[in-house]
Amino acid sequence: MRDILERARPIRLALFDVDGVLTDGRLYFSDDGSELKAFFCRDGHGLVMLQQTGVAVGVITGRRSKAVERRMAELGIDRLYQGCRDKLPTYEQLRKELQLDDRCIAYVGDDLVDLPVMQRVGLAVAPADADRRVVAQAHWQTPSAGGRGAAREVCELIMEAQGTLPH
């Protein structure tokens, strides 16, 4: 665990996938075809707390969803990138814009599309129920599943490493 805390200490930007990380990965569609998503309140509060410590938070997702747009706005997350089938160019753009070294960035992903970014960052995290090939590449795996506390655990890990975790 000491190695993980060392990796978390310099994090200045934490990036999250949506489906399977901020949600449980299931997709719900209403009769009119609109997409519905369920977000875990404690994950959201963790994202807010992390931002309050000065760590930037962003979301890079392959799908497009108005529900995601609304939830991120509620949480004060303006670094939202949707429709990114290849997430690496968006990651590179953000890294350059914020003038950050890879080791200062964390990424939380659960599926194969996340691997190119996870292989670059200083702290790569997979939720408990992530694809086994993603888990094999992650520096740390959360005790909780995606959409059920994984994001909160990542936020608290970073805050613990940086001495900003509320008691």
N, C-alpha and C positions, 0 to 999 in steps of 0.2 A: 504493500500500500504506500510505502514511503516514495517509491518511484513514481506512482501515479500522482501523489501530491506535488512532487517536484515538477512533473509535467504540467500540472494545473496552475502552479504559482505564476508563471509569466503570461497567462491567457489574458488578452485584451479584447478578443472577439470570440463569441460562442455562436456557432451556426448550427441550425437544426433542420432536418428533413421534417415533413409533415406526416404523411401516411405511414403508420408503423412506429413513429417516434412521438409526435405530439397528439396523435390519435392511435387507436388500437389497430389501424390498418384496414378496417372494414369500410366498405363504401355503401352508403345508403342513398337510394333514389326515391323521390316522391312520385306520385302518379303523373304529375306534370313534367317530370324529367329533371327537376332540380336536385342537386346533390346536397346531402345533409352530412354533417360531421359532428362527432361528440368529442369535446375537449375536457380534460380533467382539470378542475379548478386549482388544485394544488400545484400542478405543473405551471399553470399561468401565473400563479403568485410567485413561484420560484423564478420565472423569467423576469418579472417585475423587480423582485428583490435584487437579482443579479445586475440588472441595468442601474439600479440605484447605487450600486457600489462603483460604478464607472466602467464596467465591462459592457461593451457593445454586444447586442444580440441581433441576429439575422436569421432569416429562413430562406432556404433554397429548396424548391419542390418541383417535381416533374409535372404535376397536374395544375390545373387552374380551377379556383373555387372562390366564389363570393363569400362563402362561410369562412374560409381561411383569411380572406382580406378583412372581413369584419372583426374576427377574433384578434388578429394581429394589431388592428387599429385600437381595439379596446385595451390591449396590453402595452401600447405605445411603441410597438415595433414597426419602424418605417423602412427597415431594410428587408423588404419582402420581394422575392424573385420567384415568380410562378412560370410554369411552362418550360422549365429548364430540363430537357431530356439529357443533355450533357451538362453537368453541373460545374465542371472544371473551369470553363471560361468565365462564368459568373464569380466563382471563387477567386480567380486571378484578378479580375476587375476590382473586387472588394479589397483584396490584399494590397493592391497597388494604391487604390484610393485612400485607404487608411494608413498606408506606409508601414505595414506590419510584416515581420518575418513569419514564416510558416510556424515556427515554434510558439508564437504568441496567439495562435488560433486553435480553437477546439471545434470539432465537427461531430455531430451525433447522427448516425445513419443506421438503417436496418436492412438494406437490400443491396444487391450487386451494383446498381446504378450509383451508389454512394461511395464505392471503393476508390475511384480515382482521387476524390478529395480526401478521403480518410487516409490514404497513403502519403499525403503531403503534409498534413497538419501535425502540430506538436502534441495534441491530445485527441486521439480518435476513440470514440465511445460507441458501443452498440447496446441497445436495450436487451433485456433478458431473453426476449423472444425473437431476436434478430436471426436472419439467415446464418447458418453455421459458418459459411465462408466469410461473412462479414465479421462474425465474432472472432474468427481466427486472425483477422487483420487488425482488430481493435486493440488499443492499449488497455482498455478497461471495459467491462460489461456491467451494466447496472443490475441491481437485484430485482428491480421492478420492470414490468413489461412496458412497451410503448403505449402511450395514452393512459397509463395507470401509475404514473409516478416517476418514470425514467427521466424525464426532463428536469423534474424537481431535484432528483438525486444528482444529476450533473451540475446543476446550479449550486447546490449545497457543497458539492465536492470542490468546485472552484472557489467558492467563498471561504470554505474551511482552509484551503491551501493558502489563500491570500489574507487570512485573518479578519475577514469581514462578515463571517457567518453570525447572524443574530443569535443570542442565547435564549 
